[in-house]
Amino acid sequence: MAKRIQFSQHGGSDVLEYRDYQPAAPGPREVRVANQAIGLNFIDTYFRSGLYQPPALPSSLGTEGAGVVEAVGSEVSGFAVGDRVAYATGPLGAYSELHVLPAEKLVKLPDSISFEQAAAVMLKGLTVQYLLRQTCELKGGETILFHAAAGGVGSFACQWARALGVRLIGTVSSAQKAARAREQGAWATIDYSHENVAQRVLELTDGAKCPVVYDGVGKDTWETSLDCVAPRGLLVSFGNASGAVTGVNLGILAQKGSLFVTRPTLAGYATSAERLQAMADELFGMIASGQLQVEISSRYALKDAGAAQDALSSRQTTGSTILLP
C-alpha cells in the first residue's frame, strides 16, 4: 500500500482526501516512480474544481514530480530501476508516493538537478520554454507583456527573457511582488492594484504596445491583454488562473488591430518523447549555466495538499511550491 491525495467530487480544497491505495504494476510500456518531490500548479485546482474533467472519479491529482524508477514494464527501453527521472505532462496521479506513467512521459534527470528543483521547475520551466522559444520564438530586443510576473511561471519567464535580451514588462499585485519580478529580470513592472495596465504599456513602449502578450490569468485580464497587443501582434492565452475566457467574439481581433490569438498547452508542444527530452535538456542547460535560478518558496507535506492549493489560489505564494511525500 501507498498514500495519495484523491477526490471523489468536485469542489474546494476540502474535497481532497489523504488515502491509502494500491499502486498498479506498470504495463508493458510504463514505469513506476517513487516520488521524492511533487510539483504544485494551478492546473491541479482546475481538475479539483471541475473546470477540467478527470478521466474518472475518484481521481488523484498532479502531473509533475521527480523521483527514482522503482519498476519498469516489459517493453520499456531507456529507463532502468534506480534511474533519476522527472515528469510534467501527466497522466494525473503525481500527488502520491508511487506513480505509474508511460515511459514516454519521463525525462532523464541530470545529477546536477535535485529532485526538489526538478519538481519545482519541470512544468513551469517547460511552459516558459515553449512560450518564449516556440509559440513565439523571441530573438532579443522585443518588449513583451507577461501577466503575474512574480508567480511560479512568471519568475522563470523574467529570468529567461533577460537571458534572451528581451524587455519583459510584468504585471503584479503589490510593491513586494514588483520588487521580486525586477529581481528576477523584469525590465519594468505594472502594479495593477493601482495602475492602469494598458495605459502604462503605452507609456513604456512609446505608444507602440507589445508584439506579444502572455496571459496565464484568463478571464480577468483578457480585455486588458487585447488592449496591450500591437497591431498584427500575438496574444498568448495559456492559463485560466481567474477562470476560463468564454464568449469570445472574433471580430474584436479586427477592431484591436488584426490581432492573432493562440491557446497553447505544454502537451501540444511536447508531442513525442524526443521533443520532451530536448525541451527538458534546454531547460536543464539554463539551470546549469546559472541563467535560471530555481527558488522554492514553500514546502508542504503531501497530506497538506489542500492548504498548499489554497495558498496558491489566493496568490499568497511567490516562486515555486512543492509537496513532499
N, C-alpha and C positions, 0 to 999 in steps of 0.2 A: 504493500500500500504506500501511497504518497499523498501529499497535501496539495490542494489547489484552491484558487478562487473560482467560484461559479455563481451563476444567477439563473433563476427559473422563471422570472418575469421581468419585464422592462420597468425602469423607474430610476429613482435616485440612488445614491451610493448605499442606501440601506438595504437594497436588494442583493448585495454581494454577500456570499457565504464562504467561509473557510472550511473546506470539507475534505475528508478522506476520499480517495478514489483509486481505482486500479488502472495503472498506466498500461496501454496496449503494447503488445510486442510490435516491433517495426515490421512493416510489409516489405516485399522484395526490394523496393526502391526507396525505402525510408530509413531514417536514422533516429535513435532515441538519445536525447541530450539531457544530461544532468545540469540543470541551470545553476549558474553561480551568481548571476545578476540578471535582472529583468528591467526592460525599459518601460517607462510610463509616458503615454502620449494621449493627445486629445481624441484621437480616433477610438481609443478604448471606451471613452464616455459615449461616443456615438452608438456603439453596439449595445452598451448597457441601457441607454435611454430609449432605443428603438429607432433612432434616426437611420441607422444601418441595421439590417436584419442579419442575425447569425444563422448558420445553416439549420440549427435546431435548438430547442430548449429542453433541459438545462444546457447552458453553454459556459465554457470558460472564456477568458479574455486575453488580449495581448498578442502581439505579433513580433515582438522584439526581445532578444535576450542573447546571452553568451554563456558558454559552459563547455563541458567536456563530453565527447561522444561516449556513450555508455553501451550502445548496441547498434549494429548495422544490419540491414536486410541482405538477403542472399545475392541480389543483383547490384549492390552498391559498389562502385569503384571510386577511388579518390579520397575516401574517408575511412578511417580505422578507429577502433576503440582506443580512447586516450587522446585523440586529436583535440586541439583547442579550436572552437568554432564560434561563429556568431551568425545571427539571422535577423531579418527585419520585415519580411514580406509574407508572413503567415505560414500555415493557417492559424486560426485562433487557438490559444492554449498556452501562451507563454507564461501566464500567471500561475505557474505550477513548479513543483520541484523537478518533475520529469516531463519532457515534451517530445512527442513523436511528430516528425515532419518530413516532407520529401527531401531527399539529399540535394536536389537542385536548388533548394531554398537556402542552403548553408554556404558560408564562405569560410575559408581558412583564416584563422586569426593569428597574426604575427606575434611572436613572443614580446615584442616591444609595446604591444597594446594590452592593457589589463582587461579582465572580464568586466569590471565596473565601467571602464572607459568605453568598451565596445557596446555595452548595454545602454549607455548614455548617449552614444553618438550614432549608432547604426541608422535608425530610421530618420532622425533629424538630419544627420550628415549626408546620407544618400539623397534625401529630399533636396537639400541645398545643391548637391552635385547635379541632379537633373535640372533643377530650376535655373541655375546660373550657367551650366555648361552644356545643356541640351535643349530645354524648352526655348530658351533664347541664349545662344552662345555669346556671352559677353566678351568683348575683346579688350576692354580697358578704355577709360576715358568717358564712358557713359555716366549719366546721372539718373539713378533709379530710385523708386519709392518702394519701401518694404515695410508693411504693417507689422506691429507687435515686435519691434526690433530688439527688445530686451528679453524676449522669451527664449525657449529652447531652440527652435528653428532660427529665429531672428538673430540670436547671438552668433550662431555659426555662419549665417548669411553675412553679417557685418564683417567677420574675420575673413571670409573667403573673398568678399568683394574688395576689401582692402588689398588682399594679396594679388588680385587681378588688376588693380589700379582703377577700380570703379568707385564713383562717388555715390554712396548709399545714403539716402535720406530715410531715417527711421521714425515711424510713429510710436509714441509711448504714452503712458497714462500718468506719469509723475516725474518730478525732477530727479528722484533717485534712479528711476529706470532710464531717464535720458542720459544721466551720467554713466550708467552701465553700458548703454549702447555705444556711446562715444569711446569708452574704454575698449570695447570690443572691435572698434574700427569704423563706426558710422561716421560719415563725413558731416552730417548735420542731423538734428532731431527736431521733431514737432510733437509737443505735448498736447494731445487732442482734448485733454480735460479743460483747457482754457485757450487753445489756439485753433484757428480755422485752418484745417489741413490743406484744402485746395488753394486758399489764398497764400499760405506760406510756401507751397510748392511753386506757385507763380513767382513769388519774390526770390526764392532760392535759385530758380532756373532762368531768371530774367525774362519771364513770360513764355518760355519755350515748353514748359511741362516736361514730363518724363517719357522716354521712348518705351519703357517697360515699368509696369506697376505690379508688384507681387502682393496678393491679398489672401492671407490664410484665415482671416477673421470671418468673412462671409456677409451675412445679411446686413449687419450694422454699418459696414464700410463700403458696400457695393457702389452706391451712387457717388460717394466721395471719391472712390478709386477711379470711376469713369471720368470725373472732372479733372483728374491729375494726369491722364494719359495724353501725350502729344498726338496731333493728327497722324493717322495711319499707324499709331503705336499699338502696343500689345498689353492687354490686361490679363494677368495670370492669376486665376482664381483657384487656389489649391487647398482650401480648407473651409471649415464651417464652424469655427470656434463660437460664433454668436448665433448660429443657426444657418440653415441652407438658404441660398439665393434661389428664389422662386418667382414665377410670373414675369420672366424677362421678355420685354418687347425688343426684338432685334432692331427695330427702327431707331432705338436710342443710340445704337452704334453709329448710324449715319449722322444723326444730329450732333454727336460729340466729335465728329471728325473722321469718319470712315475707319473706326477702330476695329481691331482684332481682339477676340477673347478666346482663351483656352481654359479647359478644366482638366488639368493633368493629374495623374497619380503615379506613385512610385512603381506600381505593378505594370503600368503602361510603358515604362522605360526599361525596367529590369525584366525583360521578356525571355531571357534564357539564363542558364547558369553561367555562361561565359560573359554575358553582358553584366550580370550582377557582380561577378568577381572583379571585372575590370573597373566598374564603378567603385567598388569597395577598395580596390588597390589604390585608386586615385585619392580616395578619402584617407586611407591609412598613410599614404605618402604625405598628404598635407599635415597630418598629425606628427609624423616622424620628423618633418622638416621644421616643425615649430610654428608653422603658419596658422595652424588651427589648434587652439587650446581647448581641452575638454574640461569644463567646470561642472562638478556635481554638487549642486547646492543643497539637495535634500536626499536622505536615505530613509526608507521606511521598511519595516518588516513586511513580508508578503501578506501576513494576516491583517495588516492595517492598510490594505489597498484602497479601501473606501475613503479613509481620511486623506490619503495621498491624492486621490481623484478630486476630492472636494477642494483641496488647496490649489490644484491645477486649474479647476474650472473657475474659481474665484479670482484667478490671476494673482495669487499671493506668491507665486514662485518666480524665480529667475534662473536662467541656466537650465540644467537637466535634473530630473528626479528619477531615482531608481528604486526598485523593490528588491529585497534580499530574502531568498528562501530560508 
